[in-house]
Amino acid sequence: MKTQFLDTMHSLWPLILILTIFELVMKLIALWRAGRNNHLAWFIVIGIINSAGILPVIYLLINRKNKVKED
Protein backbone atom coordinates (compact mmCIF):
# COMPACT_ATOMS: atom_id res chain seq x y z
CA MET A 1 0.00 0.00 0.00
CA LYS A 2 2.75 2.41 0.96
CA THR A 3 4.81 1.73 -2.16
CA GLN A 4 1.76 2.22 -4.39
CA PHE A 5 1.17 5.64 -2.81
CA LEU A 6 4.82 6.60 -3.28
CA ASP A 7 4.73 5.47 -6.91
CA THR A 8 1.63 7.59 -7.50
CA MET A 9 3.24 10.62 -5.85
CA HIS A 10 6.42 10.10 -7.86
CA SER A 11 4.44 10.15 -11.11
CA LEU A 12 2.62 13.38 -10.11
CA TRP A 13 5.77 15.51 -9.63
CA PRO A 14 5.77 16.87 -13.22
CA LEU A 15 2.13 17.98 -12.87
CA ILE A 16 2.80 19.60 -9.50
CA LEU A 17 5.83 21.41 -10.93
CA ILE A 18 3.89 22.69 -13.95
CA LEU A 19 0.99 23.92 -11.76
CA THR A 20 3.41 25.64 -9.38
CA ILE A 21 5.19 27.47 -12.19
CA PHE A 22 1.85 28.45 -13.78
CA GLU A 23 0.55 29.78 -10.43
CA LEU A 24 3.74 31.76 -9.85
CA VAL A 25 3.76 33.37 -13.30
CA MET A 26 0.05 34.25 -13.27
CA LYS A 27 0.26 35.59 -9.72
CA LEU A 28 3.25 37.81 -10.52
CA ILE A 29 1.62 39.23 -13.67
CA ALA A 30 -1.69 39.87 -11.87
CA LEU A 31 0.05 41.45 -8.86
CA TRP A 32 2.06 43.69 -11.19
CA ARG A 33 -1.06 44.87 -13.03
CA ALA A 34 -3.11 45.30 -9.85
CA GLY A 35 -0.32 47.39 -8.34
CA ARG A 36 0.02 49.57 -11.43
CA ASN A 37 -3.76 50.07 -11.63
CA ASN A 38 -4.04 50.94 -7.91
CA HIS A 39 -6.41 48.03 -7.24
CA LEU A 40 -5.44 47.47 -3.59
CA ALA A 41 -8.21 44.97 -2.82
CA TRP A 42 -7.30 42.78 -5.80
CA PHE A 43 -3.61 43.04 -4.90
CA ILE A 44 -4.23 41.81 -1.36
CA VAL A 45 -6.61 39.00 -2.35
CA ILE A 46 -4.35 37.70 -5.13
CA GLY A 47 -1.35 37.87 -2.83
CA ILE A 48 -3.01 35.92 -0.01
CA ILE A 49 -5.15 33.30 -1.76
CA ASN A 50 -3.51 30.40 -3.59
CA SER A 51 -5.93 29.28 -6.28
CA ALA A 52 -3.73 27.40 -8.78
CA GLY A 53 -3.72 30.46 -11.03
CA ILE A 54 -7.50 30.78 -11.31
CA LEU A 55 -7.91 34.06 -9.39
CA PRO A 56 -5.04 35.84 -11.19
CA VAL A 57 -6.41 34.73 -14.57
CA ILE A 58 -9.88 36.04 -13.61
CA TYR A 59 -8.35 39.39 -12.64
CA LEU A 60 -6.35 39.59 -15.86
CA LEU A 61 -9.42 38.79 -17.96
CA ILE A 62 -11.66 41.28 -16.15
CA ASN A 63 -9.13 44.11 -16.25
CA ARG A 64 -7.57 43.64 -19.66
CA LYS A 65 -7.30 46.65 -21.90
CA ASN A 66 -8.49 46.44 -25.46
CA LYS A 67 -5.81 47.76 -27.75
CA VAL A 68 -7.32 49.78 -30.56
CA LYS A 69 -5.18 50.72 -33.50
CA GLU A 70 -5.34 54.39 -34.32
CA ASP A 71 -5.23 55.29 -38.01
N, C-alpha and C positions, 0 to 999 in steps of 0.2 A: 504493500500500500504506500509506504513512504517513498520507495524508489519510483513508483508511478507518478506521484505528485512532483517529485524532483525532476523527472523527465518532462512533465508537462510545463513546469516553470522554466526549464532550460529552453524549451522550444518557443516560449513566449517572449524571451528577451528582445528579439528584433522588433516585435510589435510595441513593446513598452518603450524601447529607445526611440522609435519613430514618433510615437504619441508624445513623448517628453519633448523632443525637439520641436514638433509642431506647436505644442502648447507654449513653449518658450518664445518662439518666433512670433506667433500671433499675439501673445501677451505684450511683448516689447513694442510691436508696431502699434497696437491699440493704446498702450500707455503713452507712447510718444504723441500720437494724434490727440488723445484726450488732454494731455498736458498743453499742447500747442493751442487747442481750441478752448482752453479754460473750462473744461467740463470736470470739475472737482469730484462730483458724485460718481461719475463713471470711472475716473481715475482710481478712486478709493475702492470701489466695488471690484474692478478688474484686478487690482493689485492684491486684494484679499482672497477672493474666491478662485479656487482651482476648478475649472470646468472642462478640461481636456480641449481647450481652444474654442469652445462653443460661444462663451460670453464675449471674448474679444472679436470673434467673427461677426456676431450680431451687432456689436458696436460699430465695427468697420462698415458693415452693410447699411446700417441706419444713417451714419454720418459721412457717407462718401460724397464727394463733390463731383458733379457732372461737368466734365470738361467740354466746353463748347468752343469750336474753332471760330475765330473771328476773321471775316473776309475783308 
